Amino acid sequence: MALPCRTVFIQNGDRDYERKCRIAAAMSLLITFLAQLRAISDVRKMNLETLTRERSA
């Protein structure tokens, strides 16, 4: 598990590192969120295709 940004900042005393760490953490959350949206979209698409197939059969 990675150290929190604040802990690393206290150890290194590098403000730029803390800012970069926070930006990286925010981007990681954003990427995870977008991946989850994509997964939800894919599941809905599969469900819609299945429903369409069942109706046409």
Phi and psi restraints in degrees (range 20) as a CNS / XPLOR table:
assign (resid 1 and name C) (resid 2 and name N)
       (resid 2 and name CA) (resid 2 and name C) 1.0 -75.0 20.0 2
assign (resid 2 and name N) (resid 2 and name CA)
       (resid 2 and name C) (resid 3 and name N) 1.0 150.3 20.0 2
assign (resid 2 and name C) (resid 3 and name N)
       (resid 3 and name CA) (resid 3 and name C) 1.0 -72.8 20.0 2
assign (resid 3 and name N) (resid 3 and name CA)
       (resid 3 and name C) (resid 4 and name N) 1.0 144.8 20.0 2
assign (resid 3 and name C) (resid 4 and name N)
       (resid 4 and name CA) (resid 4 and name C) 1.0 -60.9 20.0 2
assign (resid 4 and name N) (resid 4 and name CA)
       (resid 4 and name C) (resid 5 and name N) 1.0 154.9 20.0 2
assign (resid 4 and name C) (resid 5 and name N)
       (resid 5 and name CA) (resid 5 and name C) 1.0 -56.8 20.0 2
assign (resid 5 and name N) (resid 5 and name CA)
       (resid 5 and name C) (resid 6 and name N) 1.0 -42.0 20.0 2
assign (resid 5 and name C) (resid 6 and name N)
       (resid 6 and name CA) (resid 6 and name C) 1.0 -63.7 20.0 2
assign (resid 6 and name N) (resid 6 and name CA)
       (resid 6 and name C) (resid 7 and name N) 1.0 -41.9 20.0 2
assign (resid 6 and name C) (resid 7 and name N)
       (resid 7 and name CA) (resid 7 and name C) 1.0 -62.6 20.0 2
assign (resid 7 and name N) (resid 7 and name CA)
       (resid 7 and name C) (resid 8 and name N) 1.0 -44.5 20.0 2
assign (resid 7 and name C) (resid 8 and name N)
       (resid 8 and name CA) (resid 8 and name C) 1.0 -63.9 20.0 2
assign (resid 8 and name N) (resid 8 and name CA)
       (resid 8 and name C) (resid 9 and name N) 1.0 -39.9 20.0 2
assign (resid 8 and name C) (resid 9 and name N)
       (resid 9 and name CA) (resid 9 and name C) 1.0 -61.8 20.0 2
assign (resid 9 and name N) (resid 9 and name CA)
       (resid 9 and name C) (resid 10 and name N) 1.0 -44.7 20.0 2
assign (resid 9 and name C) (resid 10 and name N)
       (resid 10 and name CA) (resid 10 and name C) 1.0 -63.6 20.0 2
assign (resid 10 and name N) (resid 10 and name CA)
       (resid 10 and name C) (resid 11 and name N) 1.0 -39.4 20.0 2
assign (resid 10 and name C) (resid 11 and name N)
       (resid 11 and name CA) (resid 11 and name C) 1.0 -69.5 20.0 2
assign (resid 11 and name N) (resid 11 and name CA)
       (resid 11 and name C) (resid 12 and name N) 1.0 -42.3 20.0 2
assign (resid 11 and name C) (resid 12 and name N)
       (resid 12 and name CA) (resid 12 and name C) 1.0 -94.6 20.0 2
assign (resid 12 and name N) (resid 12 and name CA)
       (resid 12 and name C) (resid 13 and name N) 1.0 -25.5 20.0 2
assign (resid 12 and name C) (resid 13 and name N)
       (resid 13 and name CA) (resid 13 and name C) 1.0 65.9 20.0 2
assign (resid 13 and name N) (resid 13 and name CA)
       (resid 13 and name C) (resid 14 and name N) 1.0 27.5 20.0 2
assign (resid 13 and name C) (resid 14 and name N)
       (resid 14 and name CA) (resid 14 and name C) 1.0 -111.0 20.0 2
assign (resid 14 and name N) (resid 14 and name CA)
       (resid 14 and name C) (resid 15 and name N) 1.0 106.0 20.0 2
assign (resid 14 and name C) (resid 15 and name N)
       (resid 15 and name CA) (resid 15 and name C) 1.0 -65.1 20.0 2
assign (resid 15 and name N) (resid 15 and name CA)
       (resid 15 and name C) (resid 16 and name N) 1.0 -38.3 20.0 2
assign (resid 15 and name C) (resid 16 and name N)
       (resid 16 and name CA) (resid 16 and name C) 1.0 -62.5 20.0 2
assign (resid 16 and name N) (resid 16 and name CA)
       (resid 16 and name C) (resid 17 and name N) 1.0 -37.5 20.0 2
assign (resid 16 and name C) (resid 17 and name N)
       (resid 17 and name CA) (resid 17 and name C) 1.0 -64.9 20.0 2
assign (resid 17 and name N) (resid 17 and name CA)
       (resid 17 and name C) (resid 18 and name N) 1.0 -41.5 20.0 2
assign (resid 17 and name C) (resid 18 and name N)
       (resid 18 and name CA) (resid 18 and name C) 1.0 -61.6 20.0 2
assign (resid 18 and name N) (resid 18 and name CA)
       (resid 18 and name C) (resid 19 and name N) 1.0 -43.1 20.0 2
assign (resid 18 and name C) (resid 19 and name N)
       (resid 19 and name CA) (resid 19 and name C) 1.0 -63.0 20.0 2
assign (resid 19 and name N) (resid 19 and name CA)
       (resid 19 and name C) (resid 20 and name N) 1.0 -45.4 20.0 2
assign (resid 19 and name C) (resid 20 and name N)
       (resid 20 and name CA) (resid 20 and name C) 1.0 -63.4 20.0 2
assign (resid 20 and name N) (resid 20 and name CA)
       (resid 20 and name C) (resid 21 and name N) 1.0 -38.3 20.0 2
assign (resid 20 and name C) (resid 21 and name N)
       (resid 21 and name CA) (resid 21 and name C) 1.0 -63.7 20.0 2
assign (resid 21 and name N) (resid 21 and name CA)
       (resid 21 and name C) (resid 22 and name N) 1.0 -43.7 20.0 2
assign (resid 21 and name C) (resid 22 and name N)
       (resid 22 and name CA) (resid 22 and name C) 1.0 -65.8 20.0 2
assign (resid 22 and name N) (resid 22 and name CA)
       (resid 22 and name C) (resid 23 and name N) 1.0 -39.7 20.0 2
assign (resid 22 and name C) (resid 23 and name N)
       (resid 23 and name CA) (resid 23 and name C) 1.0 -63.7 20.0 2
assign (resid 23 and name N) (resid 23 and name CA)
       (resid 23 and name C) (resid 24 and name N) 1.0 -43.8 20.0 2
assign (resid 23 and name C) (resid 24 and name N)
       (resid 24 and name CA) (resid 24 and name C) 1.0 -62.7 20.0 2
assign (resid 24 and name N) (resid 24 and name CA)
       (resid 24 and name C) (resid 25 and name N) 1.0 -40.3 20.0 2
assign (resid 24 and name C) (resid 25 and name N)
       (resid 25 and name CA) (resid 25 and name C) 1.0 -64.7 20.0 2
assign (resid 25 and name N) (resid 25 and name CA)
       (resid 25 and name C) (resid 26 and name N) 1.0 -42.2 20.0 2
assign (resid 25 and name C) (resid 26 and name N)
       (resid 26 and name CA) (resid 26 and name C) 1.0 -65.1 20.0 2
assign (resid 26 and name N) (resid 26 and name CA)
       (resid 26 and name C) (resid 27 and name N) 1.0 -41.4 20.0 2
assign (resid 26 and name C) (resid 27 and name N)
       (resid 27 and name CA) (resid 27 and name C) 1.0 -65.6 20.0 2
assign (resid 27 and name N) (resid 27 and name CA)
       (resid 27 and name C) (resid 28 and name N) 1.0 -38.0 20.0 2
assign (resid 27 and name C) (resid 28 and name N)
       (resid 28 and name CA) (resid 28 and name C) 1.0 -61.6 20.0 2
assign (resid 28 and name N) (resid 28 and name CA)
       (resid 28 and name C) (resid 29 and name N) 1.0 -43.6 20.0 2
assign (resid 28 and name C) (resid 29 and name N)
       (resid 29 and name CA) (resid 29 and name C) 1.0 -63.2 20.0 2
assign (resid 29 and name N) (resid 29 and name CA)
       (resid 29 and name C) (resid 30 and name N) 1.0 -40.8 20.0 2
assign (resid 29 and name C) (resid 30 and name N)
       (resid 30 and name CA) (resid 30 and name C) 1.0 -63.9 20.0 2
assign (resid 30 and name N) (resid 30 and name CA)
       (resid 30 and name C) (resid 31 and name N) 1.0 -44.1 20.0 2
assign (resid 30 and name C) (resid 31 and name N)
       (resid 31 and name CA) (resid 31 and name C) 1.0 -63.4 20.0 2
assign (resid 31 and name N) (resid 31 and name CA)
       (resid 31 and name C) (resid 32 and name N) 1.0 -41.8 20.0 2
assign (resid 31 and name C) (resid 32 and name N)
       (resid 32 and name CA) (resid 32 and name C) 1.0 -61.9 20.0 2
assign (resid 32 and name N) (resid 32 and name CA)
       (resid 32 and name C) (resid 33 and name N) 1.0 -44.2 20.0 2
assign (resid 32 and name C) (resid 33 and name N)
       (resid 33 and name CA) (resid 33 and name C) 1.0 -61.0 20.0 2
assign (resid 33 and name N) (resid 33 and name CA)
       (resid 33 and name C) (resid 34 and name N) 1.0 -45.4 20.0 2
assign (resid 33 and name C) (resid 34 and name N)
       (resid 34 and name CA) (resid 34 and name C) 1.0 -65.5 20.0 2
assign (resid 34 and name N) (resid 34 and name CA)
       (resid 34 and name C) (resid 35 and name N) 1.0 -36.9 20.0 2
assign (resid 34 and name C) (resid 35 and name N)
       (resid 35 and name CA) (resid 35 and name C) 1.0 -64.6 20.0 2
assign (resid 35 and name N) (resid 35 and name CA)
       (resid 35 and name C) (resid 36 and name N) 1.0 -39.2 20.0 2
assign (resid 35 and name C) (resid 36 and name N)
       (resid 36 and name CA) (resid 36 and name C) 1.0 -66.4 20.0 2
assign (resid 36 and name N) (resid 36 and name CA)
       (resid 36 and name C) (resid 37 and name N) 1.0 -40.7 20.0 2
assign (resid 36 and name C) (resid 37 and name N)
       (resid 37 and name CA) (resid 37 and name C) 1.0 -60.7 20.0 2
assign (resid 37 and name N) (resid 37 and name CA)
       (resid 37 and name C) (resid 38 and name N) 1.0 -41.7 20.0 2
assign (resid 37 and name C) (resid 38 and name N)
       (resid 38 and name CA) (resid 38 and name C) 1.0 -62.8 20.0 2
assign (resid 38 and name N) (resid 38 and name CA)
       (resid 38 and name C) (resid 39 and name N) 1.0 -42.4 20.0 2
assign (resid 38 and name C) (resid 39 and name N)
       (resid 39 and name CA) (resid 39 and name C) 1.0 -63.8 20.0 2
assign (resid 39 and name N) (resid 39 and name CA)
       (resid 39 and name C) (resid 40 and name N) 1.0 -42.7 20.0 2
assign (resid 39 and name C) (resid 40 and name N)
       (resid 40 and name CA) (resid 40 and name C) 1.0 -62.0 20.0 2
assign (resid 40 and name N) (resid 40 and name CA)
       (resid 40 and name C) (resid 41 and name N) 1.0 -42.7 20.0 2
assign (resid 40 and name C) (resid 41 and name N)
       (resid 41 and name CA) (resid 41 and name C) 1.0 -62.1 20.0 2
assign (resid 41 and name N) (resid 41 and name CA)
       (resid 41 and name C) (resid 42 and name N) 1.0 -43.0 20.0 2
assign (resid 41 and name C) (resid 42 and name N)
       (resid 42 and name CA) (resid 42 and name C) 1.0 -63.1 20.0 2
assign (resid 42 and name N) (resid 42 and name CA)
       (resid 42 and name C) (resid 43 and name N) 1.0 -41.6 20.0 2
assign (resid 42 and name C) (resid 43 and name N)
       (resid 43 and name CA) (resid 43 and name C) 1.0 -65.2 20.0 2
assign (resid 43 and name N) (resid 43 and name CA)
       (resid 43 and name C) (resid 44 and name N) 1.0 -43.5 20.0 2
assign (resid 43 and name C) (resid 44 and name N)
       (resid 44 and name CA) (resid 44 and name C) 1.0 -62.5 20.0 2
assign (resid 44 and name N) (resid 44 and name CA)
       (resid 44 and name C) (resid 45 and name N) 1.0 -39.9 20.0 2
assign (resid 44 and name C) (resid 45 and name N)
       (resid 45 and name CA) (resid 45 and name C) 1.0 -63.5 20.0 2
assign (resid 45 and name N) (resid 45 and name CA)
       (resid 45 and name C) (resid 46 and name N) 1.0 -43.1 20.0 2
assign (resid 45 and name C) (resid 46 and name N)
       (resid 46 and name CA) (resid 46 and name C) 1.0 -63.5 20.0 2
assign (resid 46 and name N) (resid 46 and name CA)
       (resid 46 and name C) (resid 47 and name N) 1.0 -42.3 20.0 2
assign (resid 46 and name C) (resid 47 and name N)
       (resid 47 and name CA) (resid 47 and name C) 1.0 -62.0 20.0 2
assign (resid 47 and name N) (resid 47 and name CA)
       (resid 47 and name C) (resid 48 and name N) 1.0 -41.3 20.0 2
assign (resid 47 and name C) (resid 48 and name N)
       (resid 48 and name CA) (resid 48 and name C) 1.0 -64.7 20.0 2
assign (resid 48 and name N) (resid 48 and name CA)
       (resid 48 and name C) (resid 49 and name N) 1.0 -42.1 20.0 2
assign (resid 48 and name C) (resid 49 and name N)
       (resid 49 and name CA) (resid 49 and name C) 1.0 -63.7 20.0 2
assign (resid 49 and name N) (resid 49 and name CA)
       (resid 49 and name C) (resid 50 and name N) 1.0 -41.0 20.0 2
assign (resid 49 and name C) (resid 50 and name N)
       (resid 50 and name CA) (resid 50 and name C) 1.0 -63.8 20.0 2
assign (resid 50 and name N) (resid 50 and name CA)
       (resid 50 and name C) (resid 51 and name N) 1.0 -44.2 20.0 2
assign (resid 50 and name C) (resid 51 and name N)
       (resid 51 and name CA) (resid 51 and name C) 1.0 -62.1 20.0 2
assign (resid 51 and name N) (resid 51 and name CA)
       (resid 51 and name C) (resid 52 and name N) 1.0 -42.3 20.0 2
assign (resid 51 and name C) (resid 52 and name N)
       (resid 52 and name CA) (resid 52 and name C) 1.0 -64.0 20.0 2
assign (resid 52 and name N) (resid 52 and name CA)
       (resid 52 and name C) (resid 53 and name N) 1.0 -41.4 20.0 2
assign (resid 52 and name C) (resid 53 and name N)
       (resid 53 and name CA) (resid 53 and name C) 1.0 -63.9 20.0 2
assign (resid 53 and name N) (resid 53 and name CA)
       (resid 53 and name C) (resid 54 and name N) 1.0 -42.3 20.0 2
assign (resid 53 and name C) (resid 54 and name N)
       (resid 54 and name CA) (resid 54 and name C) 1.0 -65.9 20.0 2
assign (resid 54 and name N) (resid 54 and name CA)
       (resid 54 and name C) (resid 55 and name N) 1.0 -36.6 20.0 2
assign (resid 54 and name C) (resid 55 and name N)
       (resid 55 and name CA) (resid 55 and name C) 1.0 -69.9 20.0 2
assign (resid 55 and name N) (resid 55 and name CA)
       (resid 55 and name C) (resid 56 and name N) 1.0 -36.0 20.0 2
assign (resid 55 and name C) (resid 56 and name N)
       (resid 56 and name CA) (resid 56 and name C) 1.0 -79.9 20.0 2
assign (resid 56 and name N) (resid 56 and name CA)
       (resid 56 and name C) (resid 57 and name N) 1.0 -16.6 20.0 2
